[in-house]
Every structure is written in structure tokens, then in C-alpha cells.
Amino acid sequence: MKLHEYQAKAQFAAAGLAVPKGIVVKKPKKAGKAFEKLGGDLAVVKAQIHAGGRGKAGGVRLVRSAGEAEKAAKDILGKPLVTKQTGPLGTVVRSVLIEEGLDIRKELYAAVVLDRRLERPVLMASAEGGVEIESVPKDKLFKEPVDALRGLQPFQARAVAYGMGLKGDSAKACAKVLMGLVAVFLDRDCSLAEINPLV
């Protein structure tokens, strides 16, 4: 089963991982109300389809007012969004996530996938977040095999965080997120769990 971004974030939140506040809507006017309810001066309107590359296709928009949120939702909802993963006909957007804007200092990437060759889950992480993972050079991608019974061990999580160039409290916080991501992957029997970007 594939999950929309807002559904996956609910799973992360239930597992104790920090996620931005967000509201899912299906009508443009509700997008403006959602912006007001979030209460900040910046939000992101995100198309909810089962495909990556939404930002490059115009399905992710920064907005600074309720009016801008409503207009962005109107531009996105009910129309096909074409990405590399949807094919030329695209996928019609039925809902958008209005999410609080964050003060982003650094974008990282983290995912857990099932490696068929190793016959076990593998944590993949990179300091090059916010982009398609296929475009990240192999020497910038850290991989750590995971024991499916014991999960990711703290020393493994720390090694990956340090490998991405993090130090001190940032490395500790990242290690905690990595361990939580692996726990979600294992507990929910996923084939892929990804955070992109991890901020």
C-alpha cells in the first residue's frame, strides 16, 4: 500500500518523530482557512499524489498569505500533475497538504529500503537532501545494513550522522530520527520509508 505524504507523516508522528504541522484539504477556500489556522507567515501547499518530483512539476508552492494559499490550491487541485514517475498523462490531484513553513538550515536525505541482494533492510542517508536521490553522487550516499530483528543500533545511527558531517547536538538529533525511521520501517513492514528533505 502506498501512502500519501500526510498519511506517512501521521505514521512518523505516532512513532514519536517530529513532523511539521499540516492540514489536508480538497477545496481551494479551505486552503486559505488552513493557512490561517496554522498561524505562521509562511506555509507550503503540496499536491498529494503517489509520485516523486512534485516540486519540479509545480505541485509544491511556498505561500505567504491565506489568499496565496487559496490561489495555489486552485492552480493545483483537480488538474493532472506530470512528473517523471507519473508518465505523460500525469495524476489528477485530489487533495493538497497545507503545511507550516520551517526555518531550514540544512536539507538532508534519509530512507530505509529493502536490499534484495543483501536480503535485509538498508538505511541510506546523504547530506544532499531535497533533490532526487538518483542525482546524488555515490560517494555522498551513506549506507548501513540493518538487522531486521534488532533494528538500527545507536552506534550505527551516530556513524551515519557523523558521516554526513553533523556534530554535537545536530548529530544526536539526527541519530534519533534515523533510529525512529528504521523503527517505523520495521514496525509497519514497509518496502520503503523516506524523508526527503530531512531538515
C-alpha positions as CSV (number, residue, x, y, z in Angstrom):
1,M,0.0,0.0,0.0
2,K,1.3,3.4,-0.9
3,L,0.7,6.3,1.5
4,H,0.3,10.0,0.7
5,E,2.8,12.3,2.4
6,Y,0.3,13.4,5.0
7,Q,-0.5,9.7,5.8
8,A,3.2,8.9,6.2
9,K,3.8,11.9,8.4
10,A,0.9,10.6,10.7
11,Q,2.8,7.3,11.0
12,F,6.0,9.2,11.8
13,A,4.3,11.3,14.4
14,A,2.7,8.2,16.0
15,A,6.2,6.8,16.3
16,G,7.4,9.9,18.1
17,L,9.2,11.6,15.2
18,A,8.8,15.4,14.9
19,V,6.8,16.4,11.8
20,P,5.6,19.9,10.7
21,K,2.0,20.8,11.4
22,G,-0.2,20.4,8.4
23,I,-3.8,20.3,7.3
24,V,-5.2,18.3,4.3
25,V,-7.8,20.0,2.1
26,K,-9.7,19.2,-1.0
27,K,-11.1,22.7,-1.8
28,P,-9.2,25.9,-2.5
29,K,-11.1,28.0,0.0
30,K,-10.3,25.5,2.8
31,A,-6.6,26.0,1.9
32,G,-6.8,29.7,2.9
33,K,-8.5,28.8,6.1
34,A,-5.9,26.1,6.8
35,F,-3.1,28.8,6.3
36,E,-4.8,31.0,8.9
37,K,-5.3,28.1,11.3
38,L,-1.5,27.2,11.1
39,G,-0.9,30.7,12.3
40,G,2.5,31.4,10.7
41,D,3.6,33.8,7.9
42,L,4.8,31.1,5.6
43,A,3.3,27.8,4.5
44,V,3.8,25.2,1.8
45,V,1.0,23.9,-0.5
46,K,1.8,20.4,-1.5
47,A,0.0,18.2,-4.1
48,Q,-0.8,14.8,-2.6
49,I,-0.2,12.1,-5.3
50,H,1.8,8.9,-5.2
51,A,4.8,10.2,-7.1
52,G,8.1,12.0,-6.5
53,G,9.3,15.1,-8.3
54,R,6.2,17.1,-7.3
55,G,8.2,20.3,-6.6
56,K,9.8,20.4,-10.0
57,A,6.4,19.8,-11.6
58,G,4.8,22.8,-9.8
59,G,3.0,20.7,-7.2
60,V,4.8,22.3,-4.2
61,R,4.4,26.0,-3.7
62,L,5.5,28.4,-0.9
63,V,2.8,30.8,0.1
64,R,2.8,33.8,2.5
65,S,-0.9,34.6,2.9
66,A,-4.3,32.9,3.0
67,G,-5.0,34.3,-0.4
68,E,-1.8,32.9,-1.9
69,A,-2.6,29.5,-0.3
70,E,-6.1,29.5,-1.9
71,K,-4.7,30.5,-5.3
72,A,-2.0,27.8,-5.2
73,A,-4.6,25.2,-4.2
74,K,-6.9,26.3,-7.0
75,D,-4.0,26.0,-9.5
76,I,-3.1,22.5,-8.3
77,L,-6.4,20.8,-7.4
78,G,-8.4,18.9,-10.0
79,K,-5.6,19.0,-12.5
80,P,-3.1,16.3,-13.6
81,L,0.4,16.8,-12.2
82,V,3.0,15.4,-14.6
83,T,6.3,14.1,-13.1
84,K,8.9,11.6,-14.2
85,Q,7.1,9.0,-12.1
86,T,3.5,9.6,-13.4
87,G,4.1,9.3,-17.1
88,P,3.0,11.8,-19.7
89,L,-0.7,11.9,-18.6
90,G,0.1,12.7,-15.0
91,T,-2.0,12.1,-12.0
92,V,-5.0,14.2,-11.1
93,V,-4.5,16.0,-7.7
94,R,-7.5,15.4,-5.4
95,S,-6.0,16.9,-2.2
96,V,-3.3,19.2,-1.0
97,L,-1.4,19.4,2.2
98,I,-1.1,22.9,3.7
99,E,2.0,22.7,5.9
100,E,3.7,25.2,8.2
101,G,6.8,26.8,6.8
102,L,10.1,25.9,8.6
103,D,13.4,27.7,9.2
104,I,15.5,25.3,7.2
105,R,19.3,25.5,7.8
106,K,20.2,22.2,6.0
107,E,18.4,19.7,4.0
108,L,19.4,16.0,4.4
109,Y,18.1,12.8,3.0
110,A,17.2,9.5,4.8
111,A,15.5,6.4,3.7
112,V,15.2,2.7,4.5
113,V,14.8,0.3,1.7
114,L,14.8,-3.5,1.3
115,D,18.0,-4.6,-0.3
116,R,17.3,-7.8,-2.1
117,R,20.9,-8.6,-2.7
118,L,21.8,-8.3,1.0
119,E,18.4,-9.8,2.0
120,R,17.9,-7.1,4.6
121,P,16.8,-3.5,5.1
122,V,19.4,-0.8,4.4
123,L,19.5,2.7,5.8
124,M,20.5,5.2,3.2
125,A,21.4,8.8,4.1
126,S,23.0,11.8,2.5
127,A,23.8,15.4,3.3
128,E,22.4,16.2,-0.2
129,G,18.7,16.4,0.7
130,G,15.8,18.0,-1.1
131,V,16.9,16.5,-4.5
132,E,16.1,13.3,-6.3
133,I,18.3,10.7,-4.7
134,E,19.3,9.3,-8.1
135,S,21.2,12.5,-8.7
136,V,23.3,12.2,-5.5
137,P,26.9,11.1,-6.2
138,K,27.6,7.6,-4.7
139,D,30.4,8.9,-2.5
140,K,27.9,11.2,-0.8
141,L,25.4,8.4,0.0
142,F,25.9,6.5,3.2
143,K,24.5,3.0,3.5
144,E,24.1,1.0,6.7
145,P,22.7,-2.6,6.7
146,V,20.0,-3.1,9.4
147,D,19.4,-6.3,11.4
148,A,15.6,-6.8,10.9
149,L,15.3,-8.3,14.4
150,R,17.4,-5.8,16.4
151,G,16.8,-2.7,14.4
152,L,19.3,0.1,13.8
153,Q,21.8,0.3,16.7
154,P,22.8,3.6,18.2
155,F,26.4,3.3,17.1
156,Q,25.2,2.8,13.5
157,A,22.9,5.8,13.6
158,R,25.7,8.0,15.1
159,A,28.2,6.8,12.4
160,V,25.8,7.8,9.6
161,A,25.1,11.2,11.2
162,Y,28.8,11.9,11.6
163,G,29.4,10.6,8.1
164,M,27.0,13.3,6.8
165,G,29.2,15.9,8.6
166,L,26.9,16.6,11.6
167,K,28.4,17.2,15.0
168,G,27.2,17.7,18.6
169,D,23.5,18.1,19.2
170,S,22.7,18.0,15.5
171,A,24.4,14.6,15.2
172,K,22.5,13.3,18.3
173,A,19.1,14.6,16.9
174,C,19.8,13.1,13.5
175,A,20.7,9.7,15.0
176,K,17.4,9.7,16.9
177,V,15.5,10.4,13.7
178,L,17.4,7.7,11.8
179,M,16.6,5.2,14.5
180,G,12.9,6.2,14.5
181,L,12.7,6.0,10.7
182,V,14.1,2.4,10.8
183,A,11.7,1.5,13.6
184,V,8.7,2.8,11.5
185,F,10.0,0.8,8.5
186,L,10.3,-2.4,10.6
187,D,7.1,-2.0,12.7
188,R,4.9,-1.3,9.7
189,D,6.5,-3.8,7.4
190,C,7.4,-1.2,4.7
191,S,9.3,-1.7,1.5
192,L,10.4,1.9,1.5
193,A,10.3,4.7,4.2
194,E,11.8,8.0,3.1
195,I,12.3,11.5,4.5
196,N,13.3,14.0,1.8
197,P,14.2,16.5,2.9
198,L,15.1,15.8,6.4
199,V,15.6,19.3,7.9
